[in-house]
Amino acid sequence: MKLIIKEENQPSLKKRALNLEFMKIGTVIVIALFFGVSFQSNAQEKKWTLKECVEHALENNISIKQSELDIETSDIDKSDAIGSLLPTLNSSTTASSSTGANVNPVTNAFETQTFTSLTTGVSAGVNLFNGLRNFRRLERAKLNRVLNQYNLGKTKDDIALAIANGYLQVLLNKESLKVVEKQHEITLKQLERTKELVDAGVLPQGDLLEIEATSADELTRIVQAENTVQIALISLAQRLLIKNYETFDIADQEYLVPTADILDKPINQVIARARESRYEVQIAEQNKLLAEKDVQLSKGKYYPTLDGFFNYNTRWADNDGFDRGFEQQLYENDGFSYGVQLNIPVFNGFSTRNEVKRNKINVKRREFQLEQAELDLDSNVYQAYLDAKGAAEAYEAALVSVKAQERAYEYAKNRYDVGLTNAFDFSQSKFRLEDAQSKEVRNKFDYIFKLKVLELYFGIKISDIKL
């Protein structure tokens, strides 16, 4: 009896041992999956907001860095201009050894022997007048620095707007994907319902095939929409100079349609504000000022130049014909010279006159460019104003269309459920609803972007624009 009990319990013990082993393995797998999912979640935890994208682009964009270098260069040019207003001071020392018949620099006599000599001196000079060109050069350097600041500001606005556009494009594609996925969920439910009706003999087999074909088509469009999202994300990541763009993603949040107070303002007020704040006009105005300053600089060459100078020199030789020491020679052989030098331009082959003419022509060219910049800005603002208004109206129309298609779809669904319409007509109603929802999404983000462009023209900085 005991033997029988042992034989019956033996498989049970083995089974329990195997169960324990499986439990251990299962525990290891669960832990591995947990940490794997946790690691993957941490790796993809970073979700970029629009503000973070813009700030990252402004810090790392190459064009912006180049514009910042232009400002540094203009600072150096300004330093050069300031330096031209200051006196110059130079020193020189010459040591030489001569053999044979040479002039002794101390006695000024020919000596046929070997001697060593030393000549040293200090010279200073200052420009007293040169047609105010040094002052004009300083003024021009200041103007050029302001121009480079305007160029930097415009570059930042352009980059930030491009980033915002790319960001909104990702949002648009994601919302479009959600529309298709939502419709596919409805199709799957309808597919189950259709199977029940076909099995019950209420609907023909062809209706089931029609719904299955619709489901397959939606799966294809889901894959295409997912690819479109990835392409938009990669494009945005590349603009941000993010190399690991495979895991790049933006924050999932709802973007409501912002208020459009700016559309209530008169267009003339928007244009006037744009002229005051936009860099396009400011850059053109600054270029005109630089051209006028170049005319003043070139005219300065007509005037005489007056320079002051001061020199101090002394010398020493190891054989000066006298028995004098090093310090005594330096003391006794020193000398000073000072004075002023006047140069009067008389004739220089028309170079100054032609330079003045060319600079005057350049002033006219800059004036035309300023006028064109103002015209272009007015046109762009007016176009942006109309685009924003049109986008707002299109979005409102899309909302109305979605509501109408939702009612039509519900009506078609109810008729289909009771067998009063076929699967093809029902699928068409569903397709029209999906198309209306897709248009609503596109019009929504198109309106948001065009509204932000108009706000940018109105002088609202891209960093202050809210979505």
DRENDO-1510 file (C-alpha; in Angstrom, 1 decimal, always signed):
<recs>
REC; n; res; u; v; w
REC; 1; MET; +0.0; +0.0; +0.0 .
REC; 2; LYS; +2.8; +2.4; +0.8 .
REC; 3; LEU; +4.5; +1.4; -2.4 .
REC; 4; ILE; +1.5; +2.3; -4.4 .
REC; 5; ILE; +1.2; +5.6; -2.7 .
REC; 6; LYS; +4.8; +6.4; -3.6 .
REC; 7; GLU; +4.2; +5.5; -7.2 .
REC; 8; GLU; +1.2; +7.7; -7.4 .
REC; 9; ASN; +2.8; +10.7; -5.6 .
REC; 10; GLN; +6.0; +10.5; -7.7 .
REC; 11; PRO; +4.5; +12.1; -10.9 .
REC; 12; SER; +2.8; +14.7; -8.7 .
REC; 13; LEU; +6.2; +15.7; -7.3 .
REC; 14; LYS; +7.7; +16.0; -10.8 .
REC; 15; LYS; +4.8; +18.0; -12.0 .
REC; 16; ARG; +5.1; +20.3; -9.0 .
REC; 17; ALA; +8.9; +20.7; -9.8 .
REC; 18; LEU; +8.1; +21.5; -13.4 .
REC; 19; ASN; +5.5; +24.0; -12.4 .
REC; 20; LEU; +8.0; +25.7; -10.2 .
REC; 21; GLU; +10.5; +25.8; -13.0 .
REC; 22; PHE; +7.9; +27.3; -15.3 .
REC; 23; MET; +7.0; +29.8; -12.7 .
REC; 24; LYS; +10.6; +30.9; -12.4 .
REC; 25; ILE; +11.0; +31.2; -16.1 .
REC; 26; GLY; +7.7; +33.0; -16.3 .
REC; 27; THR; +8.9; +35.4; -13.6 .
REC; 28; VAL; +12.1; +36.1; -15.4 .
REC; 29; ILE; +10.2; +36.8; -18.7 .
REC; 30; VAL; +7.8; +39.1; -16.9 .
REC; 31; ILE; +10.6; +41.0; -15.3 .
REC; 32; ALA; +12.5; +41.2; -18.6 .
REC; 33; LEU; +9.4; +42.4; -20.4 .
REC; 34; PHE; +8.7; +44.9; -17.6 .
REC; 35; PHE; +12.2; +46.4; -17.8 .
REC; 36; GLY; +12.2; +46.3; -21.6 .
REC; 37; VAL; +8.9; +48.2; -21.7 .
REC; 38; SER; +10.2; +50.5; -19.0 .
REC; 39; PHE; +13.4; +51.2; -20.9 .
REC; 40; GLN; +11.5; +51.8; -24.2 .
REC; 41; SER; +9.1; +54.1; -22.4 .
REC; 42; ASN; +12.0; +56.1; -21.0 .
REC; 43; ALA; +13.7; +56.2; -24.3 .
REC; 44; GLN; +10.6; +57.7; -25.9 .
REC; 45; GLU; +9.6; +59.7; -22.9 .
REC; 46; LYS; +10.8; +62.9; -24.5 .
REC; 47; LYS; +7.9; +64.6; -26.3 .
REC; 48; TRP; +8.8; +67.9; -27.9 .
REC; 49; THR; +6.5; +70.9; -27.5 .
REC; 50; LEU; +6.4; +73.7; -30.0 .
REC; 51; LYS; +8.1; +76.0; -27.6 .
REC; 52; GLU; +10.9; +73.5; -27.1 .
REC; 53; CYS; +11.3; +73.0; -30.8 .
REC; 54; VAL; +11.5; +76.7; -31.5 .
REC; 55; GLU; +14.0; +77.3; -28.6 .
REC; 56; HIS; +16.2; +74.4; -29.8 .
REC; 57; ALA; +16.2; +75.7; -33.3 .
REC; 58; LEU; +17.1; +79.2; -32.3 .
REC; 59; GLU; +20.1; +77.9; -30.3 .
REC; 60; ASN; +21.4; +75.4; -32.8 .
REC; 61; ASN; +20.5; +76.6; -36.3 .
REC; 62; ILE; +23.5; +77.1; -38.5 .
REC; 63; SER; +22.1; +80.2; -40.3 .
REC; 64; ILE; +21.4; +81.9; -37.0 .
REC; 65; LYS; +25.0; +81.1; -35.8 .
REC; 66; GLN; +26.3; +82.7; -39.0 .
REC; 67; SER; +24.3; +85.8; -38.5 .
REC; 68; GLU; +25.7; +86.0; -34.9 .
REC; 69; LEU; +29.2; +85.8; -36.4 .
REC; 70; ASP; +28.3; +88.8; -38.6 .
REC; 71; ILE; +27.5; +90.8; -35.5 .
REC; 72; GLU; +30.8; +89.9; -34.0 .
REC; 73; THR; +32.5; +91.0; -37.2 .
REC; 74; SER; +30.7; +94.3; -37.1 .
REC; 75; ASP; +31.9; +94.8; -33.5 .
REC; 76; ILE; +35.5; +94.4; -34.8 .
REC; 77; ASP; +34.8; +96.9; -37.6 .
REC; 78; LYS; +33.6; +99.3; -34.9 .
REC; 79; SER; +36.7; +98.8; -32.9 .
REC; 80; ASP; +38.8; +99.5; -36.0 .
REC; 81; ALA; +36.9; +102.7; -36.6 .
REC; 82; ILE; +37.5; +103.9; -33.0 .
REC; 83; GLY; +41.1; +103.0; -33.3 .
REC; 84; SER; +41.5; +105.3; -36.3 .
REC; 85; LEU; +40.6; +108.2; -34.1 .
REC; 86; LEU; +43.4; +107.5; -31.6 .
REC; 87; PRO; +47.0; +108.5; -31.9 .
REC; 88; THR; +49.6; +105.9; -33.1 .
REC; 89; LEU; +52.7; +105.1; -31.1 .
REC; 90; ASN; +55.6; +102.9; -32.4 .
REC; 91; SER; +59.1; +102.1; -31.3 .
REC; 92; SER; +62.0; +100.6; -33.3 .
REC; 93; THR; +65.5; +99.4; -32.5 .
REC; 94; THR; +68.2; +98.4; -35.0 .
REC; 95; ALA; +71.4; +96.7; -34.0 .
REC; 96; SER; +74.1; +96.0; -36.7 .
REC; 97; SER; +77.8; +95.1; -37.1 .
REC; 98; SER; +79.8; +96.5; -39.9 .
REC; 99; THR; +83.2; +95.6; -41.4 .
REC; 100; GLY; +85.2; +97.7; -43.9 .
REC; 101; ALA; +84.5; +101.2; -45.0 .
REC; 102; ASN; +81.2; +102.2; -43.4 .
REC; 103; VAL; +79.6; +105.3; -42.0 .
REC; 104; ASN; +79.7; +105.4; -38.2 .
REC; 105; PRO; +76.1; +106.3; -37.2 .
REC; 106; VAL; +77.4; +108.3; -34.3 .
REC; 107; THR; +80.3; +110.3; -35.9 .
REC; 108; ASN; +78.9; +110.2; -39.5 .
REC; 109; ALA; +82.4; +109.5; -40.7 .
REC; 110; PHE; +83.7; +106.7; -42.9 .
REC; 111; GLU; +85.7; +104.2; -40.9 .
REC; 112; THR; +87.5; +101.2; -42.3 .
REC; 113; GLN; +87.2; +98.8; -39.3 .
REC; 114; THR; +84.7; +96.6; -37.6 .
REC; 115; PHE; +82.2; +98.2; -35.2 .
REC; 116; THR; +78.8; +97.5; -33.7 .
REC; 117; SER; +76.1; +100.1; -33.6 .
REC; 118; LEU; +72.6; +100.5; -32.1 .
REC; 119; THR; +69.9; +102.9; -33.2 .
REC; 120; THR; +66.6; +103.2; -31.4 .
REC; 121; GLY; +63.6; +105.5; -31.4 .
REC; 122; VAL; +60.0; +106.2; -30.7 .
REC; 123; SER; +57.5; +107.8; -33.1 .
REC; 124; ALA; +53.9; +109.0; -32.5 .
REC; 125; GLY; +51.4; +110.3; -35.0 .
REC; 126; VAL; +47.8; +111.6; -34.9 .
REC; 127; ASN; +45.4; +112.5; -37.6 .
REC; 128; LEU; +44.1; +116.0; -37.1 .
REC; 129; PHE; +41.8; +116.2; -40.1 .
REC; 130; ASN; +40.9; +114.0; -43.1 .
REC; 131; GLY; +37.6; +115.2; -44.2 .
REC; 132; LEU; +35.8; +113.7; -41.2 .
REC; 133; ARG; +36.3; +110.2; -42.8 .
REC; 134; ASN; +37.3; +108.6; -39.5 .
REC; 135; PHE; +34.2; +109.8; -37.8 .
REC; 136; ARG; +32.1; +108.7; -40.8 .
REC; 137; ARG; +33.7; +105.3; -40.6 .
REC; 138; LEU; +32.7; +105.0; -37.0 .
REC; 139; GLU; +29.1; +106.0; -37.8 .
REC; 140; ARG; +29.0; +103.5; -40.6 .
REC; 141; ALA; +30.3; +100.7; -38.4 .
REC; 142; LYS; +27.5; +101.5; -35.9 .
REC; 143; LEU; +24.9; +101.4; -38.7 .
REC; 144; ASN; +26.3; +98.1; -40.0 .
REC; 145; ARG; +26.0; +96.5; -36.6 .
REC; 146; VAL; +22.3; +97.5; -36.4 .
REC; 147; LEU; +21.8; +96.1; -39.9 .
REC; 148; ASN; +23.3; +92.8; -38.8 .
REC; 149; GLN; +21.1; +92.7; -35.7 .
REC; 150; TYR; +18.1; +93.2; -38.0 .
REC; 151; ASN; +19.3; +90.4; -40.2 .
REC; 152; LEU; +19.7; +88.1; -37.2 .
REC; 153; GLY; +16.2; +89.0; -36.1 .
REC; 154; LYS; +14.7; +88.2; -39.5 .
REC; 155; THR; +16.6; +84.9; -39.7 .
REC; 156; LYS; +15.3; +83.9; -36.2 .
REC; 157; ASP; +11.7; +84.8; -37.3 .
REC; 158; ASP; +12.0; +82.8; -40.5 .
REC; 159; ILE; +13.5; +79.8; -38.8 .
REC; 160; ALA; +10.9; +79.9; -36.0 .
REC; 161; LEU; +8.1; +80.2; -38.5 .
REC; 162; ALA; +9.4; +77.3; -40.5 .
REC; 163; ILE; +9.6; +75.2; -37.3 .
REC; 164; ALA; +6.1; +76.1; -36.4 .
REC; 165; ASN; +4.9; +75.2; -39.9 .
REC; 166; GLY; +6.7; +71.8; -39.7 .
REC; 167; TYR; +5.3; +71.2; -36.2 .
REC; 168; LEU; +1.7; +72.0; -37.3 .
REC; 169; GLN; +2.2; +69.7; -40.3 .
REC; 170; VAL; +3.0; +66.8; -37.9 .
REC; 171; LEU; -0.1; +67.6; -35.9 .
REC; 172; LEU; -2.2; +67.7; -39.1 .
REC; 173; ASN; -0.9; +64.3; -40.2 .
REC; 174; LYS; -1.5; +62.8; -36.7 .
REC; 175; GLU; -5.0; +64.1; -36.6 .
REC; 176; SER; -5.6; +62.8; -40.1 .
REC; 177; LEU; -4.4; +59.4; -39.0 .
REC; 178; LYS; -6.8; +59.5; -36.0 .
REC; 179; VAL; -9.7; +60.2; -38.4 .
REC; 180; VAL; -8.9; +57.1; -40.5 .
REC; 181; GLU; -8.3; +54.9; -37.4 .
REC; 182; LYS; -11.6; +56.0; -35.9 .
REC; 183; GLN; -13.5; +55.3; -39.0 .
REC; 184; HIS; -11.8; +51.9; -39.2 .
REC; 185; GLU; -13.0; +51.1; -35.7 .
REC; 186; ILE; -16.5; +51.9; -36.8 .
REC; 187; THR; -16.0; +49.7; -39.9 .
REC; 188; LEU; -14.9; +46.8; -37.7 .
REC; 189; LYS; -18.0; +47.1; -35.5 .
REC; 190; GLN; -20.2; +47.3; -38.6 .
REC; 191; LEU; -18.4; +44.3; -40.0 .
REC; 192; GLU; -19.5; +42.2; -37.0 .
REC; 193; ARG; -23.0; +43.5; -37.3 .
REC; 194; THR; -23.1; +42.7; -41.0 .
REC; 195; LYS; -21.9; +39.1; -40.3 .
REC; 196; GLU; -24.8; +38.7; -37.9 .
REC; 197; LEU; -27.3; +40.0; -40.4 .
REC; 198; VAL; -25.9; +37.9; -43.2 .
REC; 199; ASP; -26.0; +34.8; -41.0 .
REC; 200; ALA; -29.5; +35.6; -40.1 .
REC; 201; GLY; -30.4; +35.9; -43.8 .
REC; 202; VAL; -31.4; +39.6; -43.5 .
REC; 203; LEU; -28.5; +40.9; -45.8 .
REC; 204; PRO; -26.9; +39.2; -48.8 .
REC; 205; GLN; -23.4; +37.9; -48.8 .
REC; 206; GLY; -22.3; +40.7; -51.1 .
REC; 207; ASP; -22.9; +43.3; -48.4 .
REC; 208; LEU; -20.4; +41.5; -46.2 .
REC; 209; LEU; -17.8; +41.5; -49.0 .
REC; 210; GLU; -18.4; +45.2; -49.5 .
REC; 211; ILE; -17.7; +46.0; -45.9 .
REC; 212; GLU; -14.6; +43.7; -45.9 .
REC; 213; ALA; -13.3; +45.6; -48.9 .
REC; 214; THR; -13.9; +48.9; -47.1 .
REC; 215; SER; -12.0; +47.6; -44.1 .
REC; 216; ALA; -9.0; +46.5; -46.2 .
REC; 217; ASP; -8.9; +49.9; -48.0 .
REC; 218; GLU; -8.9; +51.6; -44.6 .
REC; 219; LEU; -6.0; +49.5; -43.4 .
REC; 220; THR; -4.0; +50.6; -46.4 .
REC; 221; ARG; -4.8; +54.2; -45.8 .
REC; 222; ILE; -3.8; +53.8; -42.1 .
REC; 223; VAL; -0.4; +52.5; -43.2 .
REC; 224; GLN; -0.1; +55.4; -45.6 .
REC; 225; ALA; -1.1; +57.9; -42.9 .
REC; 226; GLU; +1.4; +56.4; -40.5 .
REC; 227; ASN; +4.2; +56.8; -43.1 .
REC; 228; THR; +3.1; +60.4; -43.7 .
REC; 229; VAL; +3.4; +61.1; -39.9 .
REC; 230; GLN; +6.9; +59.6; -39.8 .
REC; 231; ILE; +8.0; +61.6; -42.8 .
REC; 232; ALA; +6.8; +64.8; -41.2 .
REC; 233; LEU; +8.5; +63.9; -38.0 .
REC; 234; ILE; +11.8; +63.2; -39.7 .
REC; 235; SER; +11.6; +66.5; -41.7 .
REC; 236; LEU; +11.0; +68.4; -38.5 .
REC; 237; ALA; +13.8; +66.6; -36.7 .
REC; 238; GLN; +16.2; +67.4; -39.5 .
REC; 239; ARG; +15.3; +71.1; -39.3 .
REC; 240; LEU; +16.1; +70.9; -35.6 .
REC; 241; LEU; +19.4; +69.2; -36.4 .
REC; 242; ILE; +18.4; +66.2; -34.3 .
REC; 243; LYS; +20.3; +63.2; -35.5 .
REC; 244; ASN; +18.4; +60.5; -33.6 .
REC; 245; TYR; +15.2; +61.3; -35.5 .
REC; 246; GLU; +14.0; +57.6; -35.4 .
REC; 247; THR; +12.7; +58.2; -31.8 .
REC; 248; PHE; +11.8; +61.9; -32.3 .
REC; 249; ASP; +8.2; +62.7; -31.5 .
REC; 250; ILE; +6.2; +65.7; -30.5 .
REC; 251; ALA; +3.9; +66.2; -27.5 .
REC; 252; ASP; +0.4; +64.8; -27.8 .
REC; 253; GLN; -1.9; +67.6; -26.8 .
REC; 254; GLU; -5.1; +69.1; -28.0 .
REC; 255; TYR; -4.7; +72.3; -30.0 .
REC; 256; LEU; -7.8; +74.3; -30.0 .
REC; 257; VAL; -8.5; +77.0; -32.6 .
REC; 258; PRO; -7.1; +80.2; -31.1 .
REC; 259; THR; -9.0; +83.5; -30.9 .
REC; 260; ALA; -8.8; +85.7; -34.0 .
REC; 261; ASP; -9.0; +89.2; -32.5 .
REC; 262; ILE; -6.5; +90.4; -35.1 .
REC; 263; LEU; -9.1; +89.7; -37.9 .
REC; 264; ASP; -11.3; +92.3; -36.2 .
REC; 265; LYS; -8.7; +95.0; -36.7 .
REC; 266; PRO; -8.7; +97.2; -39.9 .
REC; 267; ILE; -6.3; +96.0; -42.5 .
REC; 268; ASN; -4.6; +99.5; -42.6 .
REC; 269; GLN; -3.8; +99.2; -38.9 .
REC; 270; VAL; -2.2; +95.8; -39.5 .
REC; 271; ILE; -0.1; +97.1; -42.4 .
REC; 272; ALA; +1.0; +100.2; -40.4 .
REC; 273; ARG; +2.0; +98.0; -37.5 .
REC; 274; ALA; +3.9; +95.7; -39.9 .
REC; 275; ARG; +5.9; +98.6; -41.3 .
REC; 276; GLU; +7.0; +99.5; -37.8 .
REC; 277; SER; +8.0; +96.1; -36.6 .
REC; 278; ARG; +8.9; +93.9; -39.6 .
REC; 279; TYR; +12.6; +93.4; -40.3 .
REC; 280; GLU; +12.2; +93.5; -44.1 .
REC; 281; VAL; +11.5; +97.3; -44.1 .
REC; 282; GLN; +14.0; +98.0; -41.3 .
REC; 283; ILE; +16.8; +96.2; -43.2 .
REC; 284; ALA; +16.0; +98.2; -46.4 .
REC; 285; GLU; +16.0; +101.4; -44.4 .
REC; 286; GLN; +19.3; +100.6; -42.8 .
REC; 287; ASN; +20.9; +99.7; -46.2 .
REC; 288; LYS; +19.8; +103.1; -47.5 .
REC; 289; LEU; +21.5; +104.8; -44.5 .
REC; 290; LEU; +24.7; +102.9; -45.1 .
REC; 291; ALA; +24.7; +104.0; -48.8 .
REC; 292; GLU; +24.3; +107.6; -47.7 .
REC; 293; LYS; +27.1; +107.2; -45.3 .
REC; 294; ASP; +29.3; +105.8; -48.1 .
REC; 295; VAL; +28.6; +109.0; -50.1 .
REC; 296; GLN; +29.8; +111.1; -47.2 .
REC; 297; LEU; +32.9; +108.9; -46.8 .
REC; 298; SER; +33.9; +109.3; -50.5 .
REC; 299; LYS; +33.3; +113.0; -50.4 .
REC; 300; GLY; +35.8; +113.3; -47.6 .
REC; 301; LYS; +38.5; +112.5; -50.0 .
REC; 302; TYR; +38.1; +115.9; -51.6 .
REC; 303; TYR; +39.4; +117.6; -48.5 .
REC; 304; PRO; +43.1; +118.0; -47.4 .
REC; 305; THR; +44.5; +115.8; -44.7 .
REC; 306; LEU; +46.5; +117.2; -41.7 .
REC; 307; ASP; +48.6; +114.9; -39.6 .
REC; 308; GLY; +50.8; +115.6; -36.6 .
REC; 309; PHE; +53.9; +113.7; -35.8 .
REC; 310; PHE; +56.6; +113.4; -33.0 .
REC; 311; ASN; +59.8; +111.4; -33.2 .
REC; 312; TYR; +62.6; +110.7; -30.7 .
REC; 313; ASN; +65.8; +108.9; -31.8 .
REC; 314; THR; +69.2; +108.0; -30.2 .
REC; 315; ARG; +72.1; +105.9; -31.2 .
REC; 316; TRP; +75.3; +104.2; -30.0 .
REC; 317; ALA; +78.4; +102.6; -31.5 .
REC; 318; ASP; +81.3; +100.8; -29.9 .
REC; 319; ASN; +83.8; +102.9; -31.9 .
REC; 320; ASP; +82.7; +106.5; -32.2 .
REC; 321; GLY; +86.1; +108.1; -32.1 .
REC; 322; PHE; +85.7; +109.0; -28.5 .
REC; 323; ASP; +85.9; +107.2; -25.3 .
REC; 324; ARG; +82.3; +107.4; -24.1 .
REC; 325; GLY; +80.2; +104.9; -22.4 .
REC; 326; PHE; +76.9; +103.3; -23.6 .
REC; 327; GLU; +74.6; +105.4; -21.5 .
REC; 328; GLN; +76.5; +108.6; -22.2 .
REC; 329; GLN; +76.3; +108.0; -25.9 .
REC; 330; LEU; +72.5; +107.4; -25.8 .
REC; 331; TYR; +72.1; +110.6; -23.8 .
REC; 332; GLU; +74.3; +112.8; -26.0 .
REC; 333; ASN; +73.2; +111.4; -29.3 .
REC; 334; ASP; +69.4; +111.6; -28.9 .
REC; 335; GLY; +67.2; +114.0; -30.8 .
REC; 336; PHE; +63.6; +115.1; -31.3 .
REC; 337; SER; +61.5; +116.0; -34.3 .
REC; 338; TYR; +57.9; +117.1; -34.4 .
REC; 339; GLY; +55.5; +118.9; -36.7 .
REC; 340; VAL; +52.5; +118.6; -38.9 .
REC; 341; GLN; +52.1; +117.4; -42.5 .
REC; 342; LEU; +49.5; +118.8; -44.9 .
REC; 343; ASN; +48.4; +116.8; -48.0 .
REC; 344; ILE; +46.2; +118.6; -50.5 .
REC; 345; PRO; +44.5; +116.4; -53.2 .
REC; 346; VAL; +44.9; +118.2; -56.6 .
REC; 347; PHE; +44.3; +115.5; -59.2 .
REC; 348; ASN; +43.8; +111.8; -58.9 .
REC; 349; GLY; +42.5; +110.7; -62.3 .
REC; 350; PHE; +38.8; +111.3; -61.4 .
REC; 351; SER; +38.9; +108.3; -59.0 .
REC; 352; THR; +37.3; +110.3; -56.1 .
REC; 353; ARG; +34.7; +111.9; -58.3 .
REC; 354; ASN; +33.7; +108.6; -59.8 .
REC; 355; GLU; +33.6; +106.9; -56.4 .
REC; 356; VAL; +31.2; +109.6; -55.2 .
REC; 357; LYS; +29.0; +109.1; -58.3 .
REC; 358; ARG; +28.9; +105.3; -57.8 .
REC; 359; ASN; +27.9; +105.8; -54.2 .
REC; 360; LYS; +25.2; +108.2; -55.2 .
REC; 361; ILE; +23.8; +105.7; -57.7 .
REC; 362; ASN; +23.9; +103.1; -54.9 .
REC; 363; VAL; +21.8; +105.4; -52.7 .
REC; 364; LYS; +19.1; +105.6; -55.5 .
REC; 365; ARG; +19.2; +101.8; -55.8 .
REC; 366; ARG; +18.7; +101.4; -52.0 .
REC; 367; GLU; +15.8; +103.9; -52.2 .
REC; 368; PHE; +14.2; +101.8; -54.8 .
REC; 369; GLN; +14.8; +98.7; -52.8 .
REC; 370; LEU; +13.2; +100.4; -49.7 .
REC; 371; GLU; +10.2; +101.4; -51.8 .
REC; 372; GLN; +9.9; +97.8; -53.1 .
REC; 373; ALA; +10.2; +96.4; -49.6 .
REC; 374; GLU; +7.4; +98.5; -48.4 .
REC; 375; LEU; +5.2; +97.5; -51.4 .
REC; 376; ASP; +6.0; +93.8; -50.9 .
REC; 377; LEU; +5.3; +94.1; -47.2 .
REC; 378; ASP; +1.9; +95.7; -47.8 .
REC; 379; SER; +1.1; +93.1; -50.4 .
REC; 380; ASN; +2.2; +90.2; -48.2 .
REC; 381; VAL; +0.3; +91.6; -45.2 .
REC; 382; TYR; -2.8; +92.1; -47.2 .
REC; 383; GLN; -2.5; +88.6; -48.7 .
REC; 384; ALA; -2.0; +87.1; -45.2 .
REC; 385; TYR; -5.0; +89.0; -44.0 .
REC; 386; LEU; -7.2; +87.6; -46.7 .
REC; 387; ASP; -5.7; +84.1; -46.4 .
REC; 388; ALA; -6.5; +84.1; -42.6 .
REC; 389; LYS; -10.1; +85.3; -43.3 .
REC; 390; GLY; -10.5; +82.8; -46.0 .
REC; 391; ALA; -9.1; +80.0; -43.9 .
REC; 392; ALA; -11.5; +80.9; -41.0 .
REC; 393; GLU; -14.4; +80.8; -43.3 .
REC; 394; ALA; -13.3; +77.4; -44.8 .
REC; 395; TYR; -12.9; +76.0; -41.3 .
REC; 396; GLU; -16.4; +77.2; -40.3 .
REC; 397; ALA; -17.8; +75.6; -43.5 .
REC; 398; ALA; -15.9; +72.4; -42.7 .
REC; 399; LEU; -17.5; +72.2; -39.3 .
REC; 400; VAL; -21.0; +72.6; -40.8 .
REC; 401; SER; -20.2; +69.9; -43.4 .
REC; 402; VAL; -19.0; +67.5; -40.7 .
REC; 403; LYS; -22.3; +67.9; -38.8 .
REC; 404; ALA; -24.3; +67.4; -41.9 .
REC; 405; GLN; -22.4; +64.3; -42.9 .
REC; 406; GLU; -22.7; +62.9; -39.4 .
REC; 407; ARG; -26.5; +63.2; -39.6 .
REC; 408; ALA; -26.4; +61.6; -43.1 .
REC; 409; TYR; -24.3; +58.8; -41.9 .
REC; 410; GLU; -26.5; +58.1; -38.9 .
REC; 411; TYR; -29.5; +58.0; -41.2 .
REC; 412; ALA; -27.7; +55.6; -43.6 .
REC; 413; LYS; -26.6; +53.4; -40.8 .
REC; 414; ASN; -30.1; +53.1; -39.4 .
REC; 415; ARG; -31.4; +52.2; -42.8 .
REC; 416; TYR; -28.6; +49.7; -43.3 .
REC; 417; ASP; -29.2; +48.0; -40.0 .
REC; 418; VAL; -32.8; +47.2; -41.0 .
REC; 419; GLY; -31.9; +46.2; -44.5 .
REC; 420; LEU; -33.4; +49.3; -46.3 .
REC; 421; THR; -30.1; +50.1; -48.1 .
REC; 422; ASN; -27.2; +48.1; -49.4 .
REC; 423; ALA; -23.6; +48.0; -48.2 .
REC; 424; PHE; -22.3; +50.1; -51.1 .
REC; 425; ASP; -24.6; +53.1; -50.4 .
REC; 426; PHE; -23.7; +52.8; -46.7 .
REC; 427; SER; -20.0; +52.7; -47.5 .
REC; 428; GLN; -20.3; +55.8; -49.6 .
REC; 429; SER; -22.1; +57.6; -46.8 .
REC; 430; LYS; -19.3; +56.6; -44.4 .
REC; 431; PHE; -16.6; +57.7; -46.9 .
REC; 432; ARG; -18.3; +61.1; -47.3 .
REC; 433; LEU; -18.2; +61.5; -43.5 .
REC; 434; GLU; -14.5; +60.6; -43.3 .
REC; 435; ASP; -13.7; +63.0; -46.1 .
REC; 436; ALA; -15.5; +65.8; -44.3 .
REC; 437; GLN; -13.7; +65.0; -41.1 .
REC; 438; SER; -10.3; +65.0; -42.9 .
REC; 439; LYS; -11.1; +68.4; -44.5 .
REC; 440; GLU; -12.0; +69.8; -41.1 .
REC; 441; VAL; -8.6; +68.7; -39.7 .
REC; 442; ARG; -6.8; +70.2; -42.7 .
REC; 443; ASN; -8.7; +73.4; -42.6 .
REC; 444; LYS; -8.2; +73.7; -38.8 .
REC; 445; PHE; -4.4; +73.6; -39.0 .
REC; 446; ASP; -4.3; +75.7; -42.2 .
REC; 447; TYR; -6.3; +78.3; -40.4 .
REC; 448; ILE; -4.1; +78.2; -37.3 .
REC; 449; PHE; -0.9; +78.6; -39.3 .
REC; 450; LYS; -2.2; +81.5; -41.4 .
REC; 451; LEU; -3.5; +83.2; -38.4 .
REC; 452; LYS; +0.0; +82.9; -36.8 .
REC; 453; VAL; +1.6; +84.3; -39.9 .
REC; 454; LEU; -0.7; +87.3; -39.7 .
REC; 455; GLU; +0.1; +87.8; -36.0 .
REC; 456; LEU; +3.8; +87.7; -36.9 .
REC; 457; TYR; +3.3; +90.5; -39.4 .
REC; 458; PHE; +1.4; +92.5; -36.7 .
REC; 459; GLY; +4.6; +92.5; -34.6 .
REC; 460; ILE; +3.9; +89.6; -32.2 .
REC; 461; LYS; +7.2; +87.8; -31.7 .
REC; 462; ILE; +7.2; +84.1; -32.6 .
REC; 463; SER; +8.1; +83.3; -29.0 .
REC; 464; ASP; +5.0; +85.1; -27.8 .
REC; 465; ILE; +2.6; +83.4; -30.3 .
REC; 466; LYS; +0.3; +81.0; -28.5 .
REC; 467; LEU; -1.3; +77.9; -30.0 .
</recs>
